């Protein structure tokens, strides 16, 4: 019985921490982010040279716009 109560208490605590992590992020979450701002030709060249890096740059820009950083 005691083990069941402990397990439920821990599960509840973990659920609270998980929900706390889902709240919206403040404007200070933009700290350290900069827009990549590649030219169209630069984007095409980067995709040709390193597709994964191009996807990270595009994702960075999309995330910055979503957070309202730029």
DSSP file (Angstrom, degrees, kcal/mol; ACC not computed):
  #  RESIDUE AA STRUCTURE BP1 BP2  ACC     N-H-->O    O-->H-N    N-H-->O    O-->H-N    TCO  KAPPA ALPHA  PHI   PSI    X-CA   Y-CA   Z-CA
    1    1 A X     >        0   0    0      0, 0.0     4,-1.8     0, 0.0     5,-0.2   0.000 360.0 360.0 360.0 -45.7    0.0    0.0    0.0
    2    2 A X  H  >  +     0   0    0      1,-0.2     4,-2.1     2,-0.2     5,-0.2   0.872 360.0  54.2 -63.8 -36.6    2.8    2.4    0.9
    3    3 A X  H  > S+     0   0    0      1,-0.2     4,-2.3     2,-0.2    -1,-0.2   0.880 106.2  52.4 -64.8 -38.2    4.6    1.7   -2.3
    4    4 A X  H  > S+     0   0    0      2,-0.2     4,-2.3     1,-0.2    -1,-0.2   0.895 109.0  49.3 -65.3 -41.1    1.5    2.5   -4.3
    5    5 A X  H  X S+     0   0    0     -4,-1.8     4,-2.4     2,-0.2    -2,-0.2   0.909 111.6  49.1 -65.1 -42.3    1.1    5.9   -2.6
    6    6 A X  H  X S+     0   0    0     -4,-2.1     4,-2.5     2,-0.2    -2,-0.2   0.910 110.9  50.1 -62.6 -43.0    4.8    6.7   -3.2
    7    7 A X  H  X S+     0   0    0     -4,-2.3     4,-2.3     1,-0.2    -2,-0.2   0.915 112.0  47.3 -63.5 -43.2    4.4    5.7   -6.9
    8    8 A X  H  X S+     0   0    0     -4,-2.3     4,-2.4     2,-0.2    -1,-0.2   0.890 111.5  51.2 -65.5 -39.1    1.3    7.9   -7.3
    9    9 A X  H  X S+     0   0    0     -4,-2.4     4,-2.3     2,-0.2    -2,-0.2   0.924 111.6  46.5 -64.3 -44.5    3.0   10.8   -5.6
   10   10 A X  H  X S+     0   0    0     -4,-2.5     4,-2.5     2,-0.2    -2,-0.2   0.901 111.7  51.5 -65.0 -40.4    6.0   10.6   -7.8
   11   11 A X  H  X S+     0   0    0     -4,-2.3     4,-2.2     1,-0.2    -2,-0.2   0.912 110.5  49.1 -62.3 -42.6    3.8   10.3  -10.9
   12   12 A X  H  X S+     0   0    0     -4,-2.4     4,-2.1     2,-0.2    -2,-0.2   0.912 111.2  49.7 -62.7 -43.4    1.9   13.4   -9.9
   13   13 A X  H  X S+     0   0    0     -4,-2.3     4,-2.1     1,-0.2    -2,-0.2   0.912 111.1  48.6 -63.4 -43.0    5.2   15.3   -9.3
   14   14 A X  H  X S+     0   0    0     -4,-2.5     4,-2.3     1,-0.2    -1,-0.2   0.899 109.9  52.6 -64.0 -40.5    6.6   14.3  -12.7
   15   15 A X  H  X S+     0   0    0     -4,-2.2     4,-2.4     1,-0.2    -1,-0.2   0.893 107.8  51.6 -63.8 -39.1    3.3   15.4  -14.4
   16   16 A X  H  X S+     0   0    0     -4,-2.1     4,-2.2     1,-0.2    -1,-0.2   0.919 110.6  47.7 -63.1 -43.1    3.4   18.8  -12.7
   17   17 A X  H  X S+     0   0    0     -4,-2.1     4,-1.4     2,-0.2    -2,-0.2   0.882 110.9  51.9 -65.6 -37.0    7.0   19.3  -14.0
   18   18 A X  H  < S+     0   0    0     -4,-2.3     4,-0.4     1,-0.2    -2,-0.2   0.914 111.3  46.7 -65.4 -42.2    6.0   18.2  -17.5
   19   19 A X  H >< S+     0   0    0     -4,-2.4     3,-1.2     1,-0.2     4,-0.2   0.864 107.5  56.9 -68.2 -34.7    3.1   20.7  -17.5
   20   20 A X  H >< S+     0   0    0     -4,-2.2     3,-0.9     1,-0.3    -1,-0.2   0.837 102.5  56.2 -64.3 -31.8    5.3   23.5  -16.2
   21   21 A X  T 3< S+     0   0    0     -4,-1.4    -1,-0.3     1,-0.2    -2,-0.2   0.607  98.2  63.8 -74.5 -11.3    7.6   23.0  -19.2
   22   22 A X  T <  S+     0   0    0     -3,-1.2    -1,-0.2    -4,-0.4    -2,-0.2   0.444  75.1 112.7 -93.9  -0.8    4.8   23.5  -21.7
   23   23 A X  S <  S-     0   0    0     -3,-0.9    -3,-0.0    -4,-0.2     0, 0.0  -0.280  80.6 -84.3 -71.2 161.0    4.0   27.1  -20.8
   24   24 A X        -     0   0    0      1,-0.1     2,-0.3     0, 0.0    -1,-0.1  -0.278  46.0-115.0 -66.1 149.9    4.7   29.8  -23.3
   25   25 A X        -     0   0    0     -3,-0.1    -1,-0.1     1,-0.1    -3,-0.0  -0.641  26.7-120.3 -89.0 141.3    8.2   31.2  -23.5
   26   26 A X    >   -     0   0    0     -2,-0.3     3,-2.1     1,-0.1     4,-0.1  -0.213  32.8 -98.3 -73.3 169.9    8.9   34.8  -22.6
   27   27 A X  G >  S+     0   0    0      1,-0.3     3,-1.6     2,-0.2     4,-0.1   0.730 117.9  73.8 -61.3 -22.0   10.5   37.3  -25.0
   28   28 A X  G >  S+     0   0    0      1,-0.3     3,-1.6     2,-0.2    -1,-0.3   0.599  73.7  82.9 -69.9  -8.3   13.8   36.7  -23.3
   29   29 A X  G <  S+     0   0    0     -3,-2.1    -1,-0.3     1,-0.3    -2,-0.2   0.597  78.3  70.0 -69.4  -7.6   13.9   33.3  -25.1
   30   30 A X  G X  S+     0   0    0     -3,-1.6     3,-2.3    -4,-0.1    -1,-0.3   0.606  70.1 119.1 -81.2 -12.6   15.2   35.3  -28.1
   31   31 A X  T <  S+     0   0    0     -3,-1.6     3,-0.1     1,-0.3    -3,-0.0  -0.322  80.5  15.1 -58.6 128.5   18.5   35.9  -26.3
   32   32 A X  T 3  S+     0   0    0      1,-0.3     2,-0.4    -2,-0.0    -1,-0.3   0.251 100.0 114.8  91.9 -12.4   21.3   34.3  -28.3
   33   33 A X    <   +     0   0    0     -3,-2.3     2,-0.4    31,-0.0    -1,-0.3  -0.730  39.1 179.9 -92.1 140.4   19.3   33.9  -31.5
   34   34 A X        -     0   0    0     -2,-0.4     2,-0.2    -3,-0.1    30,-0.1  -0.993  34.5-107.8-134.1 144.2   20.2   35.8  -34.7
   35   35 A X        -     0   0    0     -2,-0.4    22,-0.0     1,-0.1    26,-0.0  -0.511  20.1-146.2 -69.6 135.3   18.4   35.6  -38.0
   36   36 A X        -     0   0    0     21,-0.3    -1,-0.1    -2,-0.2    22,-0.1   0.913  22.0-171.9 -71.1 -42.7   20.5   33.8  -40.6
   37   37 A X        -     0   0    0      1,-0.2     2,-0.2    20,-0.1    -2,-0.1   0.910   8.5-179.0  51.7  57.2   19.3   35.9  -43.4
   38   38 A X        -     0   0    0      1,-0.1    -1,-0.2     2,-0.0     2,-0.1  -0.577  28.4-116.4 -79.8 147.8   20.8   34.1  -46.4
   39   39 A X     >  -     0   0    0     -2,-0.2     4,-2.5     1,-0.1     5,-0.2  -0.406  32.5-105.6 -72.3 161.3   20.2   35.4  -49.9
   40   40 A X  H  > S+     0   0    0      1,-0.2     4,-2.1     2,-0.2     5,-0.2   0.900 124.4  49.1 -56.8 -39.9   18.3   33.1  -52.2
   41   41 A X  H  > S+     0   0    0      1,-0.2     4,-2.3     2,-0.2    -1,-0.2   0.894 110.3  50.9 -66.7 -38.6   21.5   32.2  -54.0
   42   42 A X  H  > S+     0   0    0      2,-0.2     4,-2.5     1,-0.2    -2,-0.2   0.877 108.7  51.7 -65.5 -37.3   23.2   31.5  -50.7
   43   43 A X  H  X S+     0   0    0     -4,-2.5     4,-2.5     2,-0.2    -2,-0.2   0.925 110.5  48.0 -64.2 -44.6   20.4   29.3  -49.6
   44   44 A X  H  X S+     0   0    0     -4,-2.1     4,-2.0     1,-0.2    -2,-0.2   0.911 113.3  48.3 -62.5 -42.3   20.6   27.3  -52.9
   45   45 A X  H  X S+     0   0    0     -4,-2.3     4,-2.0     2,-0.2    -2,-0.2   0.901 111.9  48.9 -65.6 -40.4   24.4   27.0  -52.5
   46   46 A X  H  X S+     0   0    0     -4,-2.5     4,-3.5     2,-0.2     8,-0.3   0.895 109.3  51.9 -67.5 -39.1   24.1   25.9  -48.9
   47   47 A X  H  < S+     0   0    0     -4,-2.5     4,-0.3     1,-0.2    -1,-0.2   0.907 111.9  47.8 -61.9 -40.4   21.5   23.2  -49.7
   48   48 A X  H  < S+     0   0    0     -4,-2.0    -2,-0.2    -5,-0.2    -1,-0.2   0.863 120.6  36.3 -67.9 -35.4   23.8   21.9  -52.4
   49   49 A X  H  < S+     0   0    0     -4,-2.0     2,-0.2     1,-0.2    -2,-0.2   0.885 138.0   3.4 -86.1 -41.5   26.8   21.8  -50.1
   50   50 A X     X  -     0   0    0     -4,-3.5     4,-1.9    -5,-0.2    -1,-0.2  -0.708  57.7-176.8-152.7  90.7   25.2   20.8  -46.8
   51   51 A X  H  > S+     0   0    0     -4,-0.3     4,-2.3    -2,-0.2     5,-0.2   0.876  86.0  54.5 -59.5 -41.4   21.5   20.0  -46.7
   52   52 A X  H  > S+     0   0    0      1,-0.2     4,-2.0     2,-0.2    -1,-0.2   0.898 108.2  48.9 -62.6 -41.1   21.4   19.4  -42.9
   53   53 A X  H  > S+     0   0    0      2,-0.2     4,-2.3     1,-0.2    -1,-0.2   0.889 110.1  52.0 -65.7 -38.6   23.0   22.8  -42.2
   54   54 A X  H  X S+     0   0    0     -4,-1.9     4,-2.4    -8,-0.3    -2,-0.2   0.906 108.9  50.0 -63.9 -41.2   20.5   24.5  -44.6
   55   55 A X  H  X S+     0   0    0     -4,-2.3     4,-2.4     1,-0.2    -1,-0.2   0.880 110.4  50.3 -65.7 -37.4   17.6   22.8  -42.7
   56   56 A X  H  X S+     0   0    0     -4,-2.0     4,-2.4     2,-0.2    -2,-0.2   0.906 111.1  49.0 -65.9 -40.7   18.9   24.0  -39.4
   57   57 A X  H  X S+     0   0    0     -4,-2.3     4,-2.1     2,-0.2   -21,-0.3   0.913 112.9  46.5 -65.2 -43.0   19.2   27.6  -40.7
   58   58 A X  H  X S+     0   0    0     -4,-2.4     4,-2.3     1,-0.2    -2,-0.2   0.900 113.3  49.8 -66.0 -40.7   15.7   27.5  -42.0
   59   59 A X  H  X S+     0   0    0     -4,-2.4     4,-2.5     2,-0.2    -2,-0.2   0.881 108.6  53.0 -64.8 -38.7   14.4   26.0  -38.7
   60   60 A X  H  X S+     0   0    0     -4,-2.4     4,-2.3     2,-0.2    -2,-0.2   0.924 110.9  46.4 -61.3 -45.2   16.3   28.7  -36.8
   61   61 A X  H  X S+     0   0    0     -4,-2.1     4,-2.1     2,-0.2    -2,-0.2   0.908 112.9  49.2 -65.5 -41.7   14.6   31.4  -38.8
   62   62 A X  H  X S+     0   0    0     -4,-2.3     4,-2.3     1,-0.2    -2,-0.2   0.899 111.6  49.5 -64.4 -40.4   11.2   29.8  -38.5
   63   63 A X  H  X S+     0   0    0     -4,-2.5     4,-2.2     2,-0.2    -2,-0.2   0.897 109.7  51.4 -66.1 -40.3   11.6   29.5  -34.7
   64   64 A X  H  X>S+     0   0    0     -4,-2.3     5,-2.8     2,-0.2     6,-0.8   0.888 111.5  46.9 -63.6 -39.6   12.7   33.1  -34.3
   65   65 A X  H ><5S+     0   0    0     -4,-2.1     3,-0.6     3,-0.2    -2,-0.2   0.900 111.0  52.5 -67.4 -39.9    9.7   34.3  -36.3
   66   66 A X  H 3<5S+     0   0    0     -4,-2.3    -2,-0.2     1,-0.2    -1,-0.2   0.877 112.0  45.3 -63.6 -37.9    7.4   32.0  -34.2
   67   67 A X  H 3<5S-     0   0    0     -4,-2.2    -1,-0.2    -5,-0.1    -2,-0.2   0.576 115.5-116.2 -81.9  -9.3    8.8   33.4  -30.9
   68   68 A X  T <<5S+     0   0    0     -4,-0.6    -3,-0.2    -3,-0.6    -2,-0.1   0.731  74.1 133.1  81.5  22.6    8.5   37.0  -32.3
   69   69 A X      <       0   0    0     -5,-2.8    -4,-0.2    -6,-0.2    -5,-0.1   0.832 360.0 360.0 -74.5 -31.9   12.3   37.6  -32.2
   70   70 A X              0   0    0     -6,-0.8    -5,-0.2    -9,-0.1    -1,-0.1   0.275 360.0 360.0-152.6 360.0   12.2   39.1  -35.7
